[in-house]
Amino acid sequence: MGPLLVEDTYGVKPAIILLMRSLDMGKHAPTVQFSTMRKMRSAFSNIHHASAEDFCNGIVMAKDTRSLLVTKCPTYGTWFIAFI
C-alpha cells in the first residue's frame, strides 16, 4: 500500500470514540462534561499498558509528575494530546 503504515498509530480510533461519548446525554447538562469523557483516555491507556503489545516497545515519551514513561500508547502521542 506504500511506505505508510495502514494501522492507527496516532490514536484516531480512541479520539473518535471520545467524540462519540461526548455526544451522550449528561446528568446535569445536555451532553456529558469533558471531565467525564476524558476518563475513557485513562481506560484506553491502561488497557494498552497491560497488553503484550506495549511490553518493551517504547516510542513516545510521556512525562508524569514523578516518573518518565516510555510507551507506544497512541493516547500519549503528540497528535492525541493536541486533540484533547
mmCIF file of the N, C-alpha and C atoms, coordinates in Angstrom:
data_MODEL
# 
_entry.id   MODEL 
# 
loop_
_atom_site.group_PDB 
_atom_site.id 
_atom_site.type_symbol 
_atom_site.label_atom_id 
_atom_site.label_alt_id 
_atom_site.label_comp_id 
_atom_site.label_asym_id 
_atom_site.label_entity_id 
_atom_site.label_seq_id 
_atom_site.pdbx_PDB_ins_code 
_atom_site.Cartn_x 
_atom_site.Cartn_y 
_atom_site.Cartn_z 
_atom_site.occupancy 
_atom_site.B_iso_or_equiv 
_atom_site.pdbx_formal_charge 
_atom_site.auth_seq_id 
_atom_site.auth_comp_id 
_atom_site.auth_asym_id 
_atom_site.auth_atom_id 
_atom_site.pdbx_PDB_model_num 
ATOM 1   N N  . MET A 1 1  ? 0.818   -1.193 0.000  1.00 0.00 ? 1  MET A N  1 
ATOM 2   C CA . MET A 1 1  ? 0.000   0.000  0.000  1.00 0.00 ? 1  MET A CA 1 
ATOM 3   C C  . MET A 1 1  ? 0.860   1.255  0.000  1.00 0.00 ? 1  MET A C  1 
ATOM 4   N N  . GLY A 1 2  ? 2.143   1.121  0.070  1.00 0.00 ? 2  GLY A N  1 
ATOM 5   C CA . GLY A 1 2  ? 3.001   2.292  0.089  1.00 0.00 ? 2  GLY A CA 1 
ATOM 6   C C  . GLY A 1 2  ? 3.880   2.317  1.316  1.00 0.00 ? 2  GLY A C  1 
ATOM 7   N N  . PRO A 1 3  ? 4.614   3.414  1.513  1.00 0.00 ? 3  PRO A N  1 
ATOM 8   C CA . PRO A 1 3  ? 5.552   3.468  2.630  1.00 0.00 ? 3  PRO A CA 1 
ATOM 9   C C  . PRO A 1 3  ? 4.888   3.699  3.993  1.00 0.00 ? 3  PRO A C  1 
ATOM 10  N N  . LEU A 1 4  ? 3.653   4.182  4.021  1.00 0.00 ? 4  LEU A N  1 
ATOM 11  C CA . LEU A 1 4  ? 2.993   4.477  5.290  1.00 0.00 ? 4  LEU A CA 1 
ATOM 12  C C  . LEU A 1 4  ? 2.262   3.256  5.822  1.00 0.00 ? 4  LEU A C  1 
ATOM 13  N N  . LEU A 1 5  ? 2.205   3.149  7.127  1.00 0.00 ? 5  LEU A N  1 
ATOM 14  C CA . LEU A 1 5  ? 1.504   2.038  7.767  1.00 0.00 ? 5  LEU A CA 1 
ATOM 15  C C  . LEU A 1 5  ? -0.002  2.192  7.611  1.00 0.00 ? 5  LEU A C  1 
ATOM 16  N N  . VAL A 1 6  ? -0.697  1.077  7.573  1.00 0.00 ? 6  VAL A N  1 
ATOM 17  C CA . VAL A 1 6  ? -2.144  1.094  7.431  1.00 0.00 ? 6  VAL A CA 1 
ATOM 18  C C  . VAL A 1 6  ? -2.831  1.034  8.798  1.00 0.00 ? 6  VAL A C  1 
ATOM 19  N N  . GLU A 1 7  ? -2.068  0.896  9.865  1.00 0.00 ? 7  GLU A N  1 
ATOM 20  C CA . GLU A 1 7  ? -2.649  0.813  11.201 1.00 0.00 ? 7  GLU A CA 1 
ATOM 21  C C  . GLU A 1 7  ? -2.760  2.191  11.835 1.00 0.00 ? 7  GLU A C  1 
ATOM 22  N N  . ASP A 1 8  ? -3.553  2.282  12.889 1.00 0.00 ? 8  ASP A N  1 
ATOM 23  C CA . ASP A 1 8  ? -3.767  3.536  13.603 1.00 0.00 ? 8  ASP A CA 1 
ATOM 24  C C  . ASP A 1 8  ? -2.689  3.699  14.666 1.00 0.00 ? 8  ASP A C  1 
ATOM 25  N N  . THR A 1 9  ? -1.664  4.492  14.383 1.00 0.00 ? 9  THR A N  1 
ATOM 26  C CA . THR A 1 9  ? -0.594  4.729  15.351 1.00 0.00 ? 9  THR A CA 1 
ATOM 27  C C  . THR A 1 9  ? -0.724  6.086  16.026 1.00 0.00 ? 9  THR A C  1 
ATOM 28  N N  . TYR A 1 10 ? -1.697  6.894  15.614 1.00 0.00 ? 10 TYR A N  1 
ATOM 29  C CA . TYR A 1 10 ? -1.861  8.236  16.172 1.00 0.00 ? 10 TYR A CA 1 
ATOM 30  C C  . TYR A 1 10 ? -2.967  8.318  17.215 1.00 0.00 ? 10 TYR A C  1 
ATOM 31  N N  . GLY A 1 11 ? -3.806  7.309  17.317 1.00 0.00 ? 11 GLY A N  1 
ATOM 32  C CA . GLY A 1 11 ? -4.896  7.335  18.278 1.00 0.00 ? 11 GLY A CA 1 
ATOM 33  C C  . GLY A 1 11 ? -6.172  7.921  17.720 1.00 0.00 ? 11 GLY A C  1 
ATOM 34  N N  . VAL A 1 12 ? -6.395  7.763  16.422 1.00 0.00 ? 12 VAL A N  1 
ATOM 35  C CA . VAL A 1 12 ? -7.606  8.291  15.804 1.00 0.00 ? 12 VAL A CA 1 
ATOM 36  C C  . VAL A 1 12 ? -8.835  7.515  16.277 1.00 0.00 ? 12 VAL A C  1 
ATOM 37  N N  . LYS A 1 13 ? -8.724  6.203  16.414 1.00 0.00 ? 13 LYS A N  1 
ATOM 38  C CA . LYS A 1 13 ? -9.863  5.401  16.879 1.00 0.00 ? 13 LYS A CA 1 
ATOM 39  C C  . LYS A 1 13 ? -10.305 5.809  18.280 1.00 0.00 ? 13 LYS A C  1 
ATOM 40  N N  . PRO A 1 14 ? -9.387  5.914  19.263 1.00 0.00 ? 14 PRO A N  1 
ATOM 41  C CA . PRO A 1 14 ? -9.830  6.392  20.576 1.00 0.00 ? 14 PRO A CA 1 
ATOM 42  C C  . PRO A 1 14 ? -10.404 7.811  20.523 1.00 0.00 ? 14 PRO A C  1 
ATOM 43  N N  . ALA A 1 15 ? -9.864  8.659  19.645 1.00 0.00 ? 15 ALA A N  1 
ATOM 44  C CA . ALA A 1 15 ? -10.380 10.025 19.531 1.00 0.00 ? 15 ALA A CA 1 
ATOM 45  C C  . ALA A 1 15 ? -11.816 10.021 19.028 1.00 0.00 ? 15 ALA A C  1 
ATOM 46  N N  . ILE A 1 16 ? -12.115 9.166  18.059 1.00 0.00 ? 16 ILE A N  1 
ATOM 47  C CA . ILE A 1 16 ? -13.479 9.071  17.538 1.00 0.00 ? 16 ILE A CA 1 
ATOM 48  C C  . ILE A 1 16 ? -14.421 8.544  18.611 1.00 0.00 ? 16 ILE A C  1 
ATOM 49  N N  . ILE A 1 17 ? -13.965 7.559  19.376 1.00 0.00 ? 17 ILE A N  1 
ATOM 50  C CA . ILE A 1 17 ? -14.791 7.020  20.458 1.00 0.00 ? 17 ILE A CA 1 
ATOM 51  C C  . ILE A 1 17 ? -15.053 8.091  21.515 1.00 0.00 ? 17 ILE A C  1 
ATOM 52  N N  . LEU A 1 18 ? -14.042 8.904  21.825 1.00 0.00 ? 18 LEU A N  1 
ATOM 53  C CA . LEU A 1 18 ? -14.228 10.003 22.779 1.00 0.00 ? 18 LEU A CA 1 
ATOM 54  C C  . LEU A 1 18 ? -15.227 11.031 22.246 1.00 0.00 ? 18 LEU A C  1 
ATOM 55  N N  . LEU A 1 19 ? -15.148 11.328 20.952 1.00 0.00 ? 19 LEU A N  1 
ATOM 56  C CA . LEU A 1 19 ? -16.100 12.270 20.363 1.00 0.00 ? 19 LEU A CA 1 
ATOM 57  C C  . LEU A 1 19 ? -17.522 11.719 20.428 1.00 0.00 ? 19 LEU A C  1 
ATOM 58  N N  . MET A 1 20 ? -17.676 10.430 20.148 1.00 0.00 ? 20 MET A N  1 
ATOM 59  C CA . MET A 1 20 ? -18.997 9.815  20.235 1.00 0.00 ? 20 MET A CA 1 
ATOM 60  C C  . MET A 1 20 ? -19.520 9.854  21.672 1.00 0.00 ? 20 MET A C  1 
ATOM 61  N N  . ARG A 1 21 ? -18.637 9.617  22.638 1.00 0.00 ? 21 ARG A N  1 
ATOM 62  C CA . ARG A 1 21 ? -19.028 9.656  24.049 1.00 0.00 ? 21 ARG A CA 1 
ATOM 63  C C  . ARG A 1 21 ? -19.420 11.074 24.464 1.00 0.00 ? 21 ARG A C  1 
ATOM 64  N N  . SER A 1 22 ? -18.769 12.070 23.886 1.00 0.00 ? 22 SER A N  1 
ATOM 65  C CA . SER A 1 22 ? -19.067 13.456 24.246 1.00 0.00 ? 22 SER A CA 1 
ATOM 66  C C  . SER A 1 22 ? -20.468 13.878 23.810 1.00 0.00 ? 22 SER A C  1 
ATOM 67  N N  . LEU A 1 23 ? -21.072 13.149 22.910 1.00 0.00 ? 23 LEU A N  1 
ATOM 68  C CA . LEU A 1 23 ? -22.417 13.470 22.445 1.00 0.00 ? 23 LEU A CA 1 
ATOM 69  C C  . LEU A 1 23 ? -23.509 12.801 23.271 1.00 0.00 ? 23 LEU A C  1 
ATOM 70  N N  . ASP A 1 24 ? -23.132 11.913 24.193 1.00 0.00 ? 24 ASP A N  1 
ATOM 71  C CA . ASP A 1 24 ? -24.117 11.246 25.051 1.00 0.00 ? 24 ASP A CA 1 
ATOM 72  C C  . ASP A 1 24 ? -24.793 12.263 25.974 1.00 0.00 ? 24 ASP A C  1 
ATOM 73  N N  . MET A 1 25 ? -25.991 11.921 26.411 1.00 0.00 ? 25 MET A N  1 
ATOM 74  C CA . MET A 1 25 ? -26.737 12.810 27.282 1.00 0.00 ? 25 MET A CA 1 
ATOM 75  C C  . MET A 1 25 ? -26.118 12.823 28.682 1.00 0.00 ? 25 MET A C  1 
ATOM 76  N N  . GLY A 1 26 ? -25.960 14.002 29.244 1.00 0.00 ? 26 GLY A N  1 
ATOM 77  C CA . GLY A 1 26 ? -25.399 14.155 30.581 1.00 0.00 ? 26 GLY A CA 1 
ATOM 78  C C  . GLY A 1 26 ? -26.474 14.202 31.654 1.00 0.00 ? 26 GLY A C  1 
ATOM 79  N N  . LYS A 1 27 ? -26.053 14.152 32.896 1.00 0.00 ? 27 LYS A N  1 
ATOM 80  C CA . LYS A 1 27 ? -26.999 14.222 34.018 1.00 0.00 ? 27 LYS A CA 1 
ATOM 81  C C  . LYS A 1 27 ? -27.426 15.655 34.302 1.00 0.00 ? 27 LYS A C  1 
ATOM 82  N N  . HIS A 1 28 ? -26.486 16.599 34.254 1.00 0.00 ? 28 HIS A N  1 
ATOM 83  C CA . HIS A 1 28 ? -26.774 17.985 34.620 1.00 0.00 ? 28 HIS A CA 1 
ATOM 84  C C  . HIS A 1 28 ? -26.591 18.944 33.452 1.00 0.00 ? 28 HIS A C  1 
ATOM 85  N N  . ALA A 1 29 ? -26.326 18.427 32.277 1.00 0.00 ? 29 ALA A N  1 
ATOM 86  C CA . ALA A 1 29 ? -26.131 19.241 31.083 1.00 0.00 ? 29 ALA A CA 1 
ATOM 87  C C  . ALA A 1 29 ? -26.655 18.451 29.884 1.00 0.00 ? 29 ALA A C  1 
ATOM 88  N N  . PRO A 1 30 ? -26.836 19.110 28.756 1.00 0.00 ? 30 PRO A N  1 
ATOM 89  C CA . PRO A 1 30 ? -27.333 18.379 27.581 1.00 0.00 ? 30 PRO A CA 1 
ATOM 90  C C  . PRO A 1 30 ? -26.420 17.234 27.143 1.00 0.00 ? 30 PRO A C  1 
ATOM 91  N N  . THR A 1 31 ? -25.108 17.405 27.307 1.00 0.00 ? 31 THR A N  1 
ATOM 92  C CA . THR A 1 31 ? -24.151 16.340 26.957 1.00 0.00 ? 31 THR A CA 1 
ATOM 93  C C  . THR A 1 31 ? -23.218 16.101 28.141 1.00 0.00 ? 31 THR A C  1 
ATOM 94  N N  . VAL A 1 32 ? -22.487 14.990 28.104 1.00 0.00 ? 32 VAL A N  1 
ATOM 95  C CA . VAL A 1 32 ? -21.562 14.699 29.195 1.00 0.00 ? 32 VAL A CA 1 
ATOM 96  C C  . VAL A 1 32 ? -20.469 15.757 29.225 1.00 0.00 ? 32 VAL A C  1 
ATOM 97  N N  . GLN A 1 33 ? -19.941 15.995 30.392 1.00 0.00 ? 33 GLN A N  1 
ATOM 98  C CA . GLN A 1 33 ? -18.913 17.008 30.536 1.00 0.00 ? 33 GLN A CA 1 
ATOM 99  C C  . GLN A 1 33 ? -17.549 16.433 30.182 1.00 0.00 ? 33 GLN A C  1 
ATOM 100 N N  . PHE A 1 34 ? -16.591 17.338 29.914 1.00 0.00 ? 34 PHE A N  1 
ATOM 101 C CA . PHE A 1 34 ? -15.256 16.918 29.483 1.00 0.00 ? 34 PHE A CA 1 
ATOM 102 C C  . PHE A 1 34 ? -14.578 16.033 30.519 1.00 0.00 ? 34 PHE A C  1 
ATOM 103 N N  . SER A 1 35 ? -14.732 16.355 31.786 1.00 0.00 ? 35 SER A N  1 
ATOM 104 C CA . SER A 1 35 ? -14.080 15.566 32.829 1.00 0.00 ? 35 SER A CA 1 
ATOM 105 C C  . SER A 1 35 ? -14.594 14.127 32.859 1.00 0.00 ? 35 SER A C  1 
ATOM 106 N N  . THR A 1 36 ? -15.839 13.923 32.484 1.00 0.00 ? 36 THR A N  1 
ATOM 107 C CA . THR A 1 36 ? -16.393 12.571 32.407 1.00 0.00 ? 36 THR A CA 1 
ATOM 108 C C  . THR A 1 36 ? -15.882 11.857 31.162 1.00 0.00 ? 36 THR A C  1 
ATOM 109 N N  . MET A 1 37 ? -15.872 12.555 30.046 1.00 0.00 ? 37 MET A N  1 
ATOM 110 C CA . MET A 1 37 ? -15.475 11.960 28.777 1.00 0.00 ? 37 MET A CA 1 
ATOM 111 C C  . MET A 1 37 ? -13.991 11.574 28.764 1.00 0.00 ? 37 MET A C  1 
ATOM 112 N N  . ARG A 1 38 ? -13.147 12.374 29.364 1.00 0.00 ? 38 ARG A N  1 
ATOM 113 C CA . ARG A 1 38 ? -11.706 12.121 29.282 1.00 0.00 ? 38 ARG A CA 1 
ATOM 114 C C  . ARG A 1 38 ? -11.267 10.922 30.113 1.00 0.00 ? 38 ARG A C  1 
ATOM 115 N N  . LYS A 1 39 ? -12.127 10.412 30.989 1.00 0.00 ? 39 LYS A N  1 
ATOM 116 C CA . LYS A 1 39 ? -11.785 9.213  31.750 1.00 0.00 ? 39 LYS A CA 1 
ATOM 117 C C  . LYS A 1 39 ? -11.593 8.009  30.838 1.00 0.00 ? 39 LYS A C  1 
ATOM 118 N N  . MET A 1 40 ? -12.183 8.055  29.662 1.00 0.00 ? 40 MET A N  1 
ATOM 119 C CA . MET A 1 40 ? -12.017 6.956  28.708 1.00 0.00 ? 40 MET A CA 1 
ATOM 120 C C  . MET A 1 40 ? -10.581 6.896  28.203 1.00 0.00 ? 40 MET A C  1 
ATOM 121 N N  . ARG A 1 41 ? -9.899  8.044  28.148 1.00 0.00 ? 41 ARG A N  1 
ATOM 122 C CA . ARG A 1 41 ? -8.490  8.044  27.737 1.00 0.00 ? 41 ARG A CA 1 
ATOM 123 C C  . ARG A 1 41 ? -7.665  7.208  28.710 1.00 0.00 ? 41 ARG A C  1 
ATOM 124 N N  . SER A 1 42 ? -7.953  7.343  29.987 1.00 0.00 ? 42 SER A N  1 
ATOM 125 C CA . SER A 1 42 ? -7.268  6.551  31.002 1.00 0.00 ? 42 SER A CA 1 
ATOM 126 C C  . SER A 1 42 ? -7.539  5.068  30.807 1.00 0.00 ? 42 SER A C  1 
ATOM 127 N N  . ALA A 1 43 ? -8.764  4.729  30.475 1.00 0.00 ? 43 ALA A N  1 
ATOM 128 C CA . ALA A 1 43 ? -9.108  3.321  30.236 1.00 0.00 ? 43 ALA A CA 1 
ATOM 129 C C  . ALA A 1 43 ? -8.336  2.777  29.034 1.00 0.00 ? 43 ALA A C  1 
ATOM 130 N N  . PHE A 1 44 ? -8.284  3.538  27.935 1.00 0.00 ? 44 PHE A N  1 
ATOM 131 C CA . PHE A 1 44 ? -7.520  3.110  26.763 1.00 0.00 ? 44 PHE A CA 1 
ATOM 132 C C  . PHE A 1 44 ? -6.043  2.923  27.107 1.00 0.00 ? 44 PHE A C  1 
ATOM 133 N N  . SER A 1 45 ? -5.483  3.852  27.874 1.00 0.00 ? 45 SER A N  1 
ATOM 134 C CA . SER A 1 45 ? -4.069  3.769  28.250 1.00 0.00 ? 45 SER A CA 1 
ATOM 135 C C  . SER A 1 45 ? -3.799  2.552  29.126 1.00 0.00 ? 45 SER A C  1 
ATOM 136 N N  . ASN A 1 46 ? -4.670  2.320  30.099 1.00 0.00 ? 46 ASN A N  1 
ATOM 137 C CA . ASN A 1 46 ? -4.478  1.169  30.989 1.00 0.00 ? 46 ASN A CA 1 
ATOM 138 C C  . ASN A 1 46 ? -4.551  -0.151 30.235 1.00 0.00 ? 46 ASN A C  1 
ATOM 139 N N  . ILE A 1 47 ? -5.478  -0.258 29.315 1.00 0.00 ? 47 ILE A N  1 
ATOM 140 C CA . ILE A 1 47 ? -5.591  -1.481 28.510 1.00 0.00 ? 47 ILE A CA 1 
ATOM 141 C C  . ILE A 1 47 ? -4.344  -1.673 27.661 1.00 0.00 ? 47 ILE A C  1 
ATOM 142 N N  . HIS A 1 48 ? -3.876  -0.584 27.051 1.00 0.00 ? 48 HIS A N  1 
ATOM 143 C CA . HIS A 1 48 ? -2.681  -0.688 26.205 1.00 0.00 ? 48 HIS A CA 1 
ATOM 144 C C  . HIS A 1 48 ? -1.441  -1.060 27.019 1.00 0.00 ? 48 HIS A C  1 
ATOM 145 N N  . HIS A 1 49 ? -1.283  -0.438 28.196 1.00 0.00 ? 49 HIS A N  1 
ATOM 146 C CA . HIS A 1 49 ? -0.105  -0.719 29.012 1.00 0.00 ? 49 HIS A CA 1 
ATOM 147 C C  . HIS A 1 49 ? -0.135  -2.120 29.604 1.00 0.00 ? 49 HIS A C  1 
ATOM 148 N N  . ALA A 1 50 ? -1.310  -2.701 29.754 1.00 0.00 ? 50 ALA A N  1 
ATOM 149 C CA . ALA A 1 50 ? -1.420  -4.062 30.280 1.00 0.00 ? 50 ALA A CA 1 
ATOM 150 C C  . ALA A 1 50 ? -1.259  -5.113 29.196 1.00 0.00 ? 50 ALA A C  1 
ATOM 151 N N  . SER A 1 51 ? -1.282  -4.706 27.944 1.00 0.00 ? 51 SER A N  1 
ATOM 152 C CA . SER A 1 51 ? -1.202  -5.665 26.846 1.00 0.00 ? 51 SER A CA 1 
ATOM 153 C C  . SER A 1 51 ? 0.253   -6.036 26.539 1.00 0.00 ? 51 SER A C  1 
ATOM 154 N N  . ALA A 1 52 ? 0.405   -7.116 25.817 1.00 0.00 ? 52 ALA A N  1 
ATOM 155 C CA . ALA A 1 52 ? 1.734   -7.565 25.409 1.00 0.00 ? 52 ALA A CA 1 
ATOM 156 C C  . ALA A 1 52 ? 2.325   -6.655 24.338 1.00 0.00 ? 52 ALA A C  1 
ATOM 157 N N  . GLU A 1 53 ? 1.480   -5.896 23.640 1.00 0.00 ? 53 GLU A N  1 
ATOM 158 C CA . GLU A 1 53 ? 1.954   -5.008 22.571 1.00 0.00 ? 53 GLU A CA 1 
ATOM 159 C C  . GLU A 1 53 ? 2.848   -3.891 23.099 1.00 0.00 ? 53 GLU A C  1 
ATOM 160 N N  . ASP A 1 54 ? 2.602   -3.434 24.307 1.00 0.00 ? 54 ASP A N  1 
ATOM 161 C CA . ASP A 1 54 ? 3.367   -2.327 24.872 1.00 0.00 ? 54 ASP A CA 1 
ATOM 162 C C  . ASP A 1 54 ? 4.653   -2.782 25.552 1.00 0.00 ? 54 ASP A C  1 
ATOM 163 N N  . PHE A 1 55 ? 4.808   -4.040 25.778 1.00 0.00 ? 55 PHE A N  1 
ATOM 164 C CA . PHE A 1 55 ? 5.939   -4.563 26.531 1.00 0.00 ? 55 PHE A CA 1 
ATOM 165 C C  . PHE A 1 55 ? 7.252   -4.300 25.805 1.00 0.00 ? 55 PHE A C  1 
ATOM 166 N N  . CYS A 1 56 ? 8.080   -3.421 26.351 1.00 0.00 ? 56 CYS A N  1 
ATOM 167 C CA . CYS A 1 56 ? 9.421   -3.097 25.831 1.00 0.00 ? 56 CYS A CA 1 
ATOM 168 C C  . CYS A 1 56 ? 9.414   -2.568 24.405 1.00 0.00 ? 56 CYS A C  1 
ATOM 169 N N  . ASN A 1 57 ? 8.378   -1.884 23.993 1.00 0.00 ? 57 ASN A N  1 
ATOM 170 C CA . ASN A 1 57 ? 8.327   -1.296 22.653 1.00 0.00 ? 57 ASN A CA 1 
ATOM 171 C C  . ASN A 1 57 ? 8.063   0.201  22.753 1.00 0.00 ? 57 ASN A C  1 
ATOM 172 N N  . GLY A 1 58 ? 8.912   0.935  23.407 1.00 0.00 ? 58 GLY A N  1 
ATOM 173 C CA . GLY A 1 58 ? 8.668   2.345  23.647 1.00 0.00 ? 58 GLY A CA 1 
ATOM 174 C C  . GLY A 1 58 ? 8.986   3.212  22.451 1.00 0.00 ? 58 GLY A C  1 
ATOM 175 N N  . ILE A 1 59 ? 8.114   4.168  22.179 1.00 0.00 ? 59 ILE A N  1 
ATOM 176 C CA . ILE A 1 59 ? 8.355   5.134  21.117 1.00 0.00 ? 59 ILE A CA 1 
ATOM 177 C C  . ILE A 1 59 ? 8.109   6.555  21.621 1.00 0.00 ? 59 ILE A C  1 
ATOM 178 N N  . VAL A 1 60 ? 6.987   6.793  22.271 1.00 0.00 ? 60 VAL A N  1 
ATOM 179 C CA . VAL A 1 60 ? 6.609   8.128  22.721 1.00 0.00 ? 60 VAL A CA 1 
ATOM 180 C C  . VAL A 1 60 ? 7.027   8.315  24.166 1.00 0.00 ? 60 VAL A C  1 
ATOM 181 N N  . MET A 1 61 ? 7.613   9.465  24.473 1.00 0.00 ? 61 MET A N  1 
ATOM 182 C CA . MET A 1 61 ? 7.982   9.771  25.848 1.00 0.00 ? 61 MET A CA 1 
ATOM 183 C C  . MET A 1 61 ? 6.846   10.570 26.470 1.00 0.00 ? 61 MET A C  1 
ATOM 184 N N  . ALA A 1 62 ? 6.291   10.086 27.552 1.00 0.00 ? 62 ALA A N  1 
ATOM 185 C CA . ALA A 1 62 ? 5.222   10.780 28.258 1.00 0.00 ? 62 ALA A CA 1 
ATOM 186 C C  . ALA A 1 62 ? 5.714   11.136 29.646 1.00 0.00 ? 62 ALA A C  1 
ATOM 187 N N  . LYS A 1 63 ? 5.644   12.415 29.990 1.00 0.00 ? 63 LYS A N  1 
ATOM 188 C CA . LYS A 1 63 ? 6.185   12.857 31.269 1.00 0.00 ? 63 LYS A CA 1 
ATOM 189 C C  . LYS A 1 63 ? 5.089   12.918 32.320 1.00 0.00 ? 63 LYS A C  1 
ATOM 190 N N  . ASP A 1 64 ? 5.324   12.256 33.411 1.00 0.00 ? 64 ASP A N  1 
ATOM 191 C CA . ASP A 1 64 ? 4.416   12.288 34.553 1.00 0.00 ? 64 ASP A CA 1 
ATOM 192 C C  . ASP A 1 64 ? 5.053   13.176 35.616 1.00 0.00 ? 64 ASP A C  1 
ATOM 193 N N  . THR A 1 65 ? 4.359   13.423 36.685 1.00 0.00 ? 65 THR A N  1 
ATOM 194 C CA . THR A 1 65 ? 4.908   14.299 37.718 1.00 0.00 ? 65 THR A CA 1 
ATOM 195 C C  . THR A 1 65 ? 6.059   13.655 38.467 1.00 0.00 ? 65 THR A C  1 
ATOM 196 N N  . ARG A 1 66 ? 6.100   12.326 38.545 1.00 0.00 ? 66 ARG A N  1 
ATOM 197 C CA . ARG A 1 66 ? 7.138   11.651 39.315 1.00 0.00 ? 66 ARG A CA 1 
ATOM 198 C C  . ARG A 1 66 ? 8.051   10.756 38.486 1.00 0.00 ? 66 ARG A C  1 
ATOM 199 N N  . SER A 1 67 ? 7.672   10.428 37.280 1.00 0.00 ? 67 SER A N  1 
ATOM 200 C CA . SER A 1 67 ? 8.494   9.492  36.516 1.00 0.00 ? 67 SER A CA 1 
ATOM 201 C C  . SER A 1 67 ? 8.396   9.800  35.026 1.00 0.00 ? 67 SER A C  1 
ATOM 202 N N  . LEU A 1 68 ? 9.267   9.181  34.274 1.00 0.00 ? 68 LEU A N  1 
ATOM 203 C CA . LEU A 1 68 ? 9.272   9.314  32.824 1.00 0.00 ? 68 LEU A CA 1 
ATOM 204 C C  . LEU A 1 68 ? 8.945   7.955  32.245 1.00 0.00 ? 68 LEU A C  1 
ATOM 205 N N  . LEU A 1 69 ? 7.904   7.876  31.465 1.00 0.00 ? 69 LEU A N  1 
ATOM 206 C CA . LEU A 1 69 ? 7.395   6.616  30.938 1.00 0.00 ? 69 LEU A CA 1 
ATOM 207 C C  . LEU A 1 69 ? 7.674   6.528  29.449 1.00 0.00 ? 69 LEU A C  1 
ATOM 208 N N  . VAL A 1 70 ? 8.265   5.451  29.011 1.00 0.00 ? 70 VAL A N  1 
ATOM 209 C CA . VAL A 1 70 ? 8.483   5.204  27.593 1.00 0.00 ? 70 VAL A CA 1 
ATOM 210 C C  . VAL A 1 70 ? 7.381   4.264  27.148 1.00 0.00 ? 70 VAL A C  1 
ATOM 211 N N  . THR A 1 71 ? 6.566   4.728  26.213 1.00 0.00 ? 71 THR A N  1 
ATOM 212 C CA . THR A 1 71 ? 5.409   3.951  25.797 1.00 0.00 ? 71 THR A CA 1 
ATOM 213 C C  . THR A 1 71 ? 5.129   4.128  24.312 1.00 0.00 ? 71 THR A C  1 
ATOM 214 N N  . LYS A 1 72 ? 4.410   3.189  23.770 1.00 0.00 ? 72 LYS A N  1 
ATOM 215 C CA . LYS A 1 72 ? 3.969   3.227  22.388 1.00 0.00 ? 72 LYS A CA 1 
ATOM 216 C C  . LYS A 1 72 ? 2.461   3.501  22.320 1.00 0.00 ? 72 LYS A C  1 
ATOM 217 N N  . CYS A 1 73 ? 1.880   3.819  23.442 1.00 0.00 ? 73 CYS A N  1 
ATOM 218 C CA . CYS A 1 73 ? 0.439   4.046  23.549 1.00 0.00 ? 73 CYS A CA 1 
ATOM 219 C C  . CYS A 1 73 ? 0.036   5.271  22.713 1.00 0.00 ? 73 CYS A C  1 
ATOM 220 N N  . PRO A 1 74 ? -0.909  5.119  21.801 1.00 0.00 ? 74 PRO A N  1 
ATOM 221 C CA . PRO A 1 74 ? -1.287  6.253  20.957 1.00 0.00 ? 74 PRO A CA 1 
ATOM 222 C C  . PRO A 1 74 ? -1.970  7.391  21.706 1.00 0.00 ? 74 PRO A C  1 
ATOM 223 N N  . THR A 1 75 ? -2.541  7.129  22.882 1.00 0.00 ? 75 THR A N  1 
ATOM 224 C CA . THR A 1 75 ? -3.199  8.208  23.617 1.00 0.00 ? 75 THR A CA 1 
ATOM 225 C C  . THR A 1 75 ? -2.198  9.102  24.339 1.00 0.00 ? 75 THR A C  1 
ATOM 226 N N  . TYR A 1 76 ? -0.916  8.780  24.298 1.00 0.00 ? 76 TYR A N  1 
ATOM 227 C CA . TYR A 1 76 ? 0.133   9.633  24.843 1.00 0.00 ? 76 TYR A CA 1 
ATOM 228 C C  . TYR A 1 76 ? 0.902   10.354 23.743 1.00 0.00 ? 76 TYR A C  1 
ATOM 229 N N  . GLY A 1 77 ? 0.523   10.148 22.504 1.00 0.00 ? 77 GLY A N  1 
ATOM 230 C CA . GLY A 1 77 ? 1.240   10.747 21.368 1.00 0.00 ? 77 GLY A CA 1 
ATOM 231 C C  . GLY A 1 77 ? 0.932   12.219 21.193 1.00 0.00 ? 77 GLY A C  1 
ATOM 232 N N  . THR A 1 78 ? 1.716   12.881 20.381 1.00 0.00 ? 78 THR A N  1 
ATOM 233 C CA . THR A 1 78 ? 1.581   14.311 20.131 1.00 0.00 ? 78 THR A CA 1 
ATOM 234 C C  . THR A 1 78 ? 0.236   14.640 19.499 1.00 0.00 ? 78 THR A C  1 
ATOM 235 N N  . TRP A 1 79 ? -0.205  13.838 18.528 1.00 0.00 ? 79 TRP A N  1 
ATOM 236 C CA . TRP A 1 79 ? -1.476  14.105 17.860 1.00 0.00 ? 79 TRP A CA 1 
ATOM 237 C C  . TRP A 1 79 ? -2.635  14.025 18.838 1.00 0.00 ? 79 TRP A C  1 
ATOM 238 N N  . PHE A 1 80 ? -2.663  12.997 19.676 1.00 0.00 ? 80 PHE A N  1 
ATOM 239 C CA . PHE A 1 80 ? -3.774  12.811 20.596 1.00 0.00 ? 80 PHE A CA 1 
ATOM 240 C C  . PHE A 1 80 ? -3.792  13.897 21.668 1.00 0.00 ? 80 PHE A C  1 
ATOM 241 N N  . ILE A 1 81 ? -2.632  14.297 22.156 1.00 0.00 ? 81 ILE A N  1 
ATOM 242 C CA . ILE A 1 81 ? -2.566  15.372 23.147 1.00 0.00 ? 81 ILE A CA 1 
ATOM 243 C C  . ILE A 1 81 ? -3.086  16.679 22.541 1.00 0.00 ? 81 ILE A C  1 
ATOM 244 N N  . ALA A 1 82 ? -2.755  16.940 21.278 1.00 0.00 ? 82 ALA A N  1 
ATOM 245 C CA . ALA A 1 82 ? -3.286  18.126 20.614 1.00 0.00 ? 82 ALA A CA 1 
ATOM 246 C C  . ALA A 1 82 ? -4.797  18.014 20.427 1.00 0.00 ? 82 ALA A C  1 
ATOM 247 N N  . PHE A 1 83 ? -5.292  16.817 20.180 1.00 0.00 ? 83 PHE A N  1 
ATOM 248 C CA . PHE A 1 83 ? -6.726  16.592 20.031 1.00 0.00 ? 83 PHE A CA 1 
ATOM 249 C C  . PHE A 1 83 ? -7.447  16.899 21.347 1.00 0.00 ? 83 PHE A C  1 
ATOM 250 N N  . ILE A 1 84 ? -6.896  16.433 22.452 1.00 0.00 ? 84 ILE A N  1 
ATOM 251 C CA . ILE A 1 84 ? -7.512  16.676 23.754 1.00 0.00 ? 84 ILE A CA 1 
ATOM 252 C C  . ILE A 1 84 ? -7.481  18.159 24.068 1.00 0.00 ? 84 ILE A C  1 
# 
